[in-house]
Amino acid sequence: MNLSAQPNRHSAFAAIAGCIVALTLAANASAQSAWPSKPVRIVVPFAAAGTTDILARAVAPELTRAFGQPFVVENRPGAGGNLGADLVAKSQADGYTLLMGTVGTHGINKALYSKMPFDPQKDFAPITLVAGVPNVMVMNVERAAALGIGNVSDFIKYARAHPGQLNMASSGSGTSIHLAGELFKSMTGTFMTHIPYTGSTPALLALVSGQVDVMFDNLPSALPHVKGGKLKAFAVTSAQRSAAVPDLPTIEEAGQLKGFEASSWFGLLAPAATPPEVVARIQVEVARALNTPAIKEKMLAQGAIPSGNTPAEFARLIDSEIRKWALVVKASGAKAD
C-alpha cells in the first residue's frame, strides 16, 4: 500500500470541492447578473386608478426600459391592502414579484388588525420609497352645498350637531385614508359611519355620485375630481401645505386642530430573501427615474413628492411609521376586525 498517495488523494478531493464551490458561486453570480430574464410583476394591493396604482404605473415603464423586460402592474385589492401584500410576502424571493407597499400595508395595519397574515418588517426586503403624498379632505359638491358646508369648521359644526348622519368613504380598512378620517373623528369629537371600499377609485366614484359624503383621499387621485368641479376640497392632511394646491390650508390650520397630520407614502418592496444585488439594481433605477425632470414635475404637479431613497433608509422609515401609527390607532380606538 502506498501511503504517500493519501495526501495527493486529499489534495485532489480538496481541488474538486474548490471547483464545485467556485462553479456554484459563479452560477449564482451569473443568475443574479442575468436578472431579469423574464417579466417582473409589481403587485398593487388596491384597485386600479388609485394613487398606489398611479405611482406603480409611473415607475413600471421606466424599469421596463432600464432592464429590457416588461414590468407588469397587477392589482390585487382587499383587506386594506393585506391580500396583495401577503401574496408578495409568500412569493418566491427571486426578484420577479414586487409590491407597491403603502403606509397602510407597512405602517398602519400591524396595529389595526388583530391578526396579520404577514410581518411587514420580517417578511419583506425594502427597496425604495417612491413618493410621499398628503391626503386631502374632500366632499361631494352638491351635498356640501345642500348642507351649507363650505370649509372644515363648517363640517365639524355640522357633524357634531348630526352624529352618524354623514358617511365617510375610504379605500379600505387600515389605509391612511381610513385612519386620517378616524384621527379627524377622534380630534373633533364627531362620529361618521365608515364605509370601506376595495380601493380609492371605487370610493371616489361613490363620493362623486353622492352615495357617500366625505373622504380623506390621497391628493393625486382626488385632484382631477377637484379640478373637474365634482368634489370640493377643504384641506390637506399634511403638516405643511402642498405645492400642488398651495391655496388649500392644512386641517390643522382650517379646523384649529393642533398636531393633526396623516400623510401617505408608497414604496417598492420584495420578499425578504430577495438577493441584495437585485434589490440594489432596482433601487438605483427607480431613483434615477424619479430624478428625471419629466417624472419629477409630473409627480409634484399631482401632489406627490418623489423620493428614491436607499433600502436602509426605507427600512428605517417603515420601523418609525409602525411605531407612530400604533400610537395613533390606539388613541383613535380604530379597529379593522
N, C-alpha and C positions, 0 to 999 in steps of 0.2 A: 504494500500500500504506500502510495506516495503522499506523505503528509504535507509536503511542500506545496502540493496543489491546492490545499484548503484555502490559503489566503487569496490565491488567484480566483478561486470559485466565489469567495465572498466579495471580492472586488468586482467580479462580473455581475453578481446579483445587485450590488450597490449601483453599478453603472446602469443596469436595466431599470432599476427603481427610479434612478435620477431622470432617465429618459422619459419614463411614464409621467412623472410629476411635471417635467418640462412640457411634455406634449399636452397634458391636461390644462396647465396654466395658459399655454398658447391657444388651446381650443377655446377656453373661457374668454380670453382677451379678444380672440377673433370674433366670437359670438357677440361680445359687447360692442366691438367696433362695427360689426355688421348691422347692429340695431339702428333703425328698424328695417326689417326685410319684408314686412307686410303691413297692412293698415293698422293704425292705432285708434282706439276709440276713447273719446272723452265723455264720460257719463255725467249728465246734468241731472241732479236728483229732484228736479222740478219740471213743470210743464213748459212747453216751448213759448218763446217770445217774452219771458220774464227777464229780469236783469241777469240772473245766473246764466241763462241761455244766450242772451245778447253778448255777454263777455266771452263765453266759450266759443261762440261762432265768430267773434272778432279775432281770437287767438288761433283757432284751428287752421285757417288758410295760411297764416304766417309759418306755422310749424310744418305744414304740408310743403311749402316752398323750401324751407330750410333743410328738411330731411328727405325729400323726394318720395315720400309715401303719404297716402291720404290719412289725415287726422279727422275722424268722423265723429260728430256730436250725436249722442244717443240720450234721449230723455227717458228717465225712469222715476217719475214722481211718486210721492206717497209718504205718509208718516213723518211729515215735517222734514223731508229730505233723507230720512233714515234708510228707506228702502234702497235707494240708489247708492248711498254711501256704503251700506252693508254689502251690496253686490261687489263693489270695488275692493273693499277690505278682504273679501274672501276669494278674490280673483288671483290667478297666477301672477307672481311678482316678477314679470319678465319685461315690463315697460310697455306692454301693449294694451293695458287698461288703466286709464287715469280718471280722476274725479275732479270736477269743478266744485270744490267744497265751499261752504259758506260759514258765516258766523253762527248760523243755526246748527249745521251738522257738526261743527268743530269748536263751538264756543258755548252755545246755549243748551243744546239737547241733553247733555250729560247731567245737568241739574234739573231739567224739566221732565224727563222721562224716568220713571222708577226703574225700568229695565231697558237697557240699551243693547242692541244686537252686536255692537262693536265698541271698541275703545278708541276714541278719537286721537289719543296720543300714541298708544302702543301699536295700533293696527295699521298705521299709515306712515309713509315717508313724505314729509312736506317737501314740495318742490319750490314754489314761489307764490307770494301774494300777487295776484293780478291787479286788483284795484280795491280801494276803499270807496264807499258810497254812502252819502247821507240818505235817510228816509225822508219822506215828505207827507205831511198830514193833508189829505185831500178828501173832498166831499162832493157828492153828486150836486151839480149846479142848480138844478130845478128844486131839489129837496132843500138845499141850503136857502134858496130864495123864499121858498114856501114857509120855512120855519124862522125866517128872519135872522139867519146866522151868517155873519159877514167876516168873522175873524175867530181867533182861538178863544178870546174872552167870551164872546157870544156863545160859542159852542159849550164852554164849561158851564155857563149860566143855564143854558137850556138843558144840558144833560143832568145837572143837579136837580132841576125842577121836574124832570121827566125820567126818573130812573128806569132803565130797562126798555125804554121806547126807541132807542137808537141801536142799530145793528152795526157791528164792526167786522169788516171782512179782513182776511189775511191769506197769505199764500200757503198756509199750513200751520198746524200747532207746533210751536217751538221755533218758528222762524223769527228773525229780527223784526219782521213786520208785525207778527203777533205780539211779541214781547214789548215792542215800542208802545203798542196800544195798552197792554197790561200795566206798563210803567206809568203811562198817562192816567189811566183809571186810578191807580194807586195814589199818585201825587195830587190828583184833583178831587178825590173822594167821589168819583162818579161810577156809574155802572152801565155798561153796554154789553149786549149779547154778542159773543164772539162766534163768527161763522167762518170756519176754516175751509179753504179750497185746496186743490192739488198744485197750485202754482199762482204766480202773480197775475198771469193773463186771464184765467177764468175769474179770479177775484175782481180784477179791474172791469171785465165785461159785466159782471153783476153790479158793480158800482155805477158804471156808465148807464146801464139800463134801469137803474133805480131800485134794484132788488135789495140792495144794502145801502147804508148811509155814509159810512166813513171808512177810511183805510189809511194806514201809515206805510205806504208803499215805498219801495226803492225809487229814488229820483229818476234814473234813466228810463224805467218802464212807464212811470206815471207822466213824465214830462210831455210826451206827444199829446196825451189826452188833455193836459192843462192848456197847452198851446192851441189845441183844436177847440177849446171852449166847452169841452164835455165835463171837465172836472174843475173845481175851484180849489186852489192851493192856499192853505192857511200859513204854514210854517215848515221849516226843515227841522229834523230831529237832532242834528249835529250840534256840537258846542259852538261852532262858528258858522256864519252864513256860507252858502255855496256860491262859487264863482259863476256857475251856470245860471243861477237865479239870484243875483246879488240884492235885489229889492225885497226878496222874501225873508222875513225875520226868522230867527230860531224860535222854537217853542218856549225856551227859557225867557226870551225877550217878550214874545207875544202873549204868553199866558202867565208871566211872572212866576215861573216855576224854576226856582234856582237849582242848578245842578242837573237839570234834565238833559240827558244825552243817550241816544240809542241808534248808533250808526251801524252800517253793514259793511262786510268785506267778503271778498271772493278770491279763492286761490286754488292752484293745482296741487293735487296730492296723488301719490301712487301707493300700492300695497307696501307694507312695511319692509319686506325683504328685497325690494327692487334694487338692482345694482346701483351703487352710488355714482358710477360713471354715467349711467343713463340719466339719473336724476340731474346731475350736473349739466349734461348736454342740453336737456330740456330747459333748465333754468336760464342758461346763457342765451338761448334763442328767444325765449319769452321776454327776457329783459331787453334784448336788442330790439325786438318788435315793438315793445311798449315805448321805447325811446325814439321811434321814428316819428317825425313831425305829423304825418297824416293820422296815425292811430292815436297819438297823444292828444292832438287837437280834437279829434272826434270824441274821445272819451271825456275830455274836460267839458266839451260842449253839452254832453249828455249828463253831466254831474258826477262822473266817476273820476277818481284820482288814481292814475296808473302807478304801479309800484315796480315789481320785478326784483324784489329783494332775494337774498340768499336762502337756501334751505334752513340754515341755522337760525337766521333772523325770523323766518316764517314760523319755525317751531317755537321760538320764544314768544311770538305773538299769540299763538294758539294756547300756550300754557297760561299766559296772563289773561286772555279772554275767558278761559274756563273759570279762573278764579273770580274775575269781575262779574260774569253773568250768574254765577252761583249765588252771589250776594243779592243781585237784582231779582232773581227768581224767588229767592227766599222772602225778600221784602214785599214782593208783589203778591205772593201766595199762588202764583200761576202753576198749574199742573196740566200735563197733556194726557195723562192716563190715570 
